[in-house]
Amino acid sequence: PFFIELETYRYHGHHVGDINREYYRAKEEEKAWHADRDPLTNFGTWLTSEGIASPEELDEIQARIKADAAEAVAYALDADYPDASEVDMHVFAETV
């Protein structure tokens, strides 16, 4: 079998209000990941250099991913809120 290991990096904060991350992550670190270590960019570069995929094919894949994500967001925004009786469903396991 063939395995691919990609180290990932969270480019954004833990939540919407986590804008200033300098107290736990240096700006230089974030810039280094964007510039040199981004696993998706690096994997795309490798796929192209090995002749496995062309830049056009990677662009097409990226466009399909963006379209799928936009569709998922639209679905979520258009969905009804769940009934209040469901608020605690599937959030814990009872132990006996």
C-alpha positions as a printed Julia matrix, in Angstrom:
96×3 Matrix{Float64}:
   0.0    0.0     0.0
   0.95   3.6    -0.53
   0.59   6.06    2.35
   0.75   9.82    2.33
   1.5   11.72    5.52
   0.79  15.44    5.47
   1.56  17.58    8.49
  -1.14  20.18    8.76
  -1.27  23.64   10.23
  -4.19  25.69   11.5
  -3.92  29.09    9.82
  -6.72  30.65   11.82
  -7.58  30.93   15.48
  -9.6   28.48   17.54
 -12.71  30.63   17.18
 -13.94  33.75   15.42
 -12.64  36.07   18.16
  -9.18  34.48   18.22
  -7.65  37.13   15.98
  -4.43  38.0    17.82
  -2.58  34.7    18.14
   0.8   36.24   18.89
   0.68  35.1    22.5
   0.89  31.46   21.4
   2.21  31.6    17.82
   4.71  33.94   16.18
   3.76  35.73   12.96
   7.02  34.46   11.45
   5.89  30.88   12.07
   2.61  31.48   10.24
   4.44  33.15    7.34
   6.91  30.24    7.13
   4.08  27.71    6.91
   2.33  29.73    4.2
   5.52  30.24    2.2
   7.4   26.96    2.6
   5.54  24.26    4.48
   1.92  24.31    3.3
   1.22  20.59    2.72
  -1.43  21.13    0.04
   0.77  23.48   -1.97
   3.8   21.23   -1.57
   1.84  18.09   -2.49
   0.48  19.83   -5.58
   4.01  20.84   -6.56
   5.17  17.24   -6.09
   2.26  15.84   -8.13
   3.14  18.23  -10.95
   6.88  17.56  -10.8
   6.27  13.78  -10.92
   3.97  14.13  -13.91
   1.03  12.72  -11.96
  -1.16  15.78  -12.44
  -0.96  18.93  -14.5
  -1.46  22.41  -13.03
  -4.73  22.57  -14.98
  -5.95  19.33  -13.39
  -5.07  20.65   -9.94
  -6.92  23.89  -10.7
  -9.97  21.86  -11.75
  -9.83  19.83   -8.54
  -9.56  23.04   -6.51
 -12.55  24.53   -8.33
 -14.65  21.41   -7.61
 -13.65  21.53   -3.94
 -14.67  25.2    -3.7
 -17.98  24.45   -5.42
 -18.67  21.54   -3.03
 -17.86  23.74   -0.04
 -20.1   26.56   -1.31
 -22.92  24.06   -1.81
 -22.46  22.72    1.72
 -22.5   26.23    3.2
 -25.66  27.12    1.25
 -27.32  23.9     2.45
 -26.4   24.66    6.06
 -27.6   28.27    5.87
 -30.91  27.21    4.29
 -31.52  24.34    6.74
 -34.06  24.69    9.51
 -32.8   24.9    13.05
 -33.22  21.62   14.91
 -35.97  21.3    17.45
 -34.97  22.43   20.95
 -35.65  18.89   22.22
 -32.59  17.73   20.27
 -30.09  20.05   21.98
 -28.5   17.33   24.1
 -28.66  14.48   21.59
 -25.4   12.75   20.68
 -23.21  14.87   22.97
 -22.41  12.37   25.71
 -22.4    8.68   26.48
 -24.09   7.27   29.54
 -21.91   4.94   31.53
 -23.32   2.07   33.49
